[in-house]
Amino acid sequence: MNFIKKFIDSYKEQSRKDAENAVKQEAAVAALQGGAIFPRAKERIDREKALGREFFSSDLTVREYLLCREAQLETIGQVMGSCFYSISLFGLMGRTMGLSQSEYNHDKFVSTIGSLVKESSELVDITAAQLKARRNAVDRMLLEARELGAHGVIGVRVKASHFNWATRLTEFTAIGTAIRLPGYKSDGTVFTSDLNGQEFWQLYNAGYLPRELSFGVCTYYIKCDPETRQIIDPTLIDFMKGRSTNNQEIVLFSQGFYEARSLAMDRLTSDAMAVNADGIVSVDVDYSIQTVEYMQYNKTFHDPVVHFIATGTSIKKVQEHTQPMQKPKMCLSLRGGTWVDIGSYDSFIPSSMSYSDDDFDDE
């Protein structure tokens, strides 16, 4: 009887937990769809706020944190936003069958249905999905920052995945540290920046502030033509006719890469102009190239797909909203050296240099 009672009690307890989890899951989905802060994130922030103003969390390094502290920046807490986006290949090209990933090369795919496009062009749906994922992730990070009462987020680290044909997923994650500025006259907006503590201090004292982490992306499909195939995969006839005997540029591929870069950088610039920025600093460019292999007219073709992502911090001259911060006196160490004490100051000596005690005597 005890066994049966324990089984029934265990079943009831598990049913209760399942019901609670279902309610939490519904609340989480509703929050994400409605643009509200994620419930678990709200719980974490409330716990940190309950601990008082002296407690914070941060993804800054020790040196970065101490520099921000000496510059009188108030470090509040770590904030994050993330978004995974699924793209339907059926909606993208009207079909989902016939495309498989190579077992030995994850960036190579084999198509049994020929080229995926009629001519070289941007894959607009994939680009739009990456832009949407970016927008959702950053907005969710800003929700956490506003909940903490932050003026901005610095040291933002970005993970932007390229579209994968095998999983049909693209993902964008932004993680940074929320801060408050001394004497800052906030207009209600929260800025984002991937600048580290030292770079932000220099920018701020020069009378500039970040506006946002700007972003540009483009996925571009390059359809290989017969002339290009003769260069990269020549037949014996091509050699005999002298078509592939010389080193030469594959103009079609170069052109497609430039098209992808131009579109991505244009969107990066548009992002900055939309927030009335003066310019963009700390621009980082990343790209990957996938290939789609297929047979046509008994010949093998390889179509490259270029995924181009550019990020940077847009800035604006807003000297009237700032007051100079104290100049940090911290000395950052170089790798491989040792700290020595000279008078009242700690100083650093690289390991490649050697000194005697006489070198530090007072004159």
Order of alpha helices (4+ residues) and beta strands (2+ residues): alpha-alpha-alpha-beta-alpha-beta-beta-beta-alpha-beta-beta-beta-alpha-beta-alpha-alpha-alpha-beta-beta-beta-beta
